[in-house]
Amino acid sequence: MFIKLGKKVMFLLMAVSILSLMGCGSLNKIQAKQIEEKLSEMYGGEVRLKSLHWATDLGQGRMIM
């Protein structure tokens, strides 16, 4: 009984993890677009980001472009 319940719980956790990772890609695209718009306004020209990466350095979040 507990084995079947454990398998169902593990499947549910894996499904939620995969779905949440899929959402991260679309969120990065939205944030990259917002950053491009703000930088274009600041510098008065067209700005294109090649990639958007998030990293943490000793608990402090920073953006690497």
N, C-alpha and C positions, 0 to 999 in steps of 0.2 A: 504494500500500500504506500509506504513512504518512498519507495523507489520510483513509482509512477508519478507521485506528486513532485518529487525532486526533478525528474526529467521534464515535467511540464513547466516548472519554475525556471529551470535552466534555459529551455526553449524560449520562454517569454522574455527573459533577460537578454538573450542573444538578439531576439527580434527587435526589442526596444533599442539596444545598442546600435544595431545596423541602421535602423530608421533615423536615429539621432545623428549619426555620422553623415547620412545623406543630406540632412538639413543644414549641416555646417557649410557645405559647398555653396549652397544658394545664399546663405548669410554672408559669406565672404565676398560673393559677387556684388551683393547690395552695398556692403561697406566699401568695397573698392570703388564703386560708382560714386558714392557720396564723397569719398576722399578726392577723387579726380575732379569732381565739381568744385569743391572748396579750394583746391590748389589752383584750378583754372581761374577762379575768381580772384585769388590772391595775386597771381602772377600775370593775369591779363592775357593768357594764351592757352593753347590746348595742352593738357597734361594727360599722359597715358601711363598707367601702372602696368608693369610686366607681371608682377605677382604680389601677393599679399600674404605674409607669414606672421604668425604670432609666436613669440617665444617668451619664456620667463627667465629672468636672471635674478637668482636669490629672492624669489617671491615677488619681484617687481615686474609687472607686465610692460612690454615695450613693443613697438611696431618696427619690423625690419622690412625695408623696401629695397 
